[in-house]
Amino acid sequence: AASDVYKRQFKYSRCSRTNHRKLDICKMALDSWKSYDIILISQRYLKRLQEEKRENLMLYIEHLTKTFGEKKAVDDLSLHIVPGEIYGFIGHNGAGKTTTLKSVVGIQQFDSGRITIGGHSIQDDPIACKKMLAYIPDNPDLYEFMTGIQYLNFIADIFGVEESARQERIRKYADLFELTGDLAQPVAAYSHGMKQKLAIIAAWLHAPRLIVMDLSLIHI
């Protein structure tokens, strides 16, 4: 009887190729099969399929929780975003929007939960995650002793952007934000809106797969 159950399991797994169909089969197996050995096999198979699904998501947040003292800023948040999707947070001050975004980009430790970017854990593999994302805060901290073009080249060097690609992207985005004529000026002379524009251009230089923006567009 046990061997027949094994055969049924492998037969089902072969005839179903999409992840959601395989997940349904494993869940049905867990509900119907009573053998402890078979359940363990099905649980491992289900876990592997869930990991495969996570890798196909651009951003995966599961049960994120963060507290500051006695205040719970983020309470068991789960959120899944696929490539190409635009997602926005709307909420009052103190709702946990910025805390969530800082946790996503790896500059804010959190109490519990899991965050992955393109299948990589922000806790276990932060460098791989940060190579794929761009973070634009409301008040960007820029090196004001540099000129605009010096700052952009500095960021491009950090991310290893090739010379031809960086020049093309700088020209494209600086023209888009009407900042080309000011790139030779020191950042210290920029208005708040110009600094925001420079921060956006710098964030886009390495062609990130995930863009996290925590800023008001009022000055842009």
Number of C-alpha atoms within 10 A of each C-alpha: 6 10 8 8 14 14 12 13 17 10 11 15 17 10 10 14 10 10 14 13 14 19 20 13 18 24 14 12 18 19 10 10 13 10 11 10 11 16 17 12 15 21 15 12 16 20 14 13 18 14 12 13 14 22 16 15 16 21 21 23 20 16 14 20 20 22 15 10 7 6 8 14 17 21 13 13 14 14 11 14 16 14 12 9 8 8 9 9 12 7 9 8 8 11 14 18 17 20 19 20 18 18 20 28 21 17 12 13 12 20 11 14 14 19 25 24 27 20 20 21 18 20 16 11 13 16 13 15 23 19 15 17 21 22 22 20 18 14 13 17 11 15 14 14 12 17 18 28 19 17 21 21 18 15 18 22 14 9 14 13 16 11 11 8 13 22 15 11 17 22 13 14 19 19 12 12 14 12 18 16 9 16 19 13 14 17 22 14 14 17 11 13 14 19 22 24 23 24 23 21 23 25 21 21 23 23 17 15 16 22 17 18 16 18 13 12 10 6 11 11
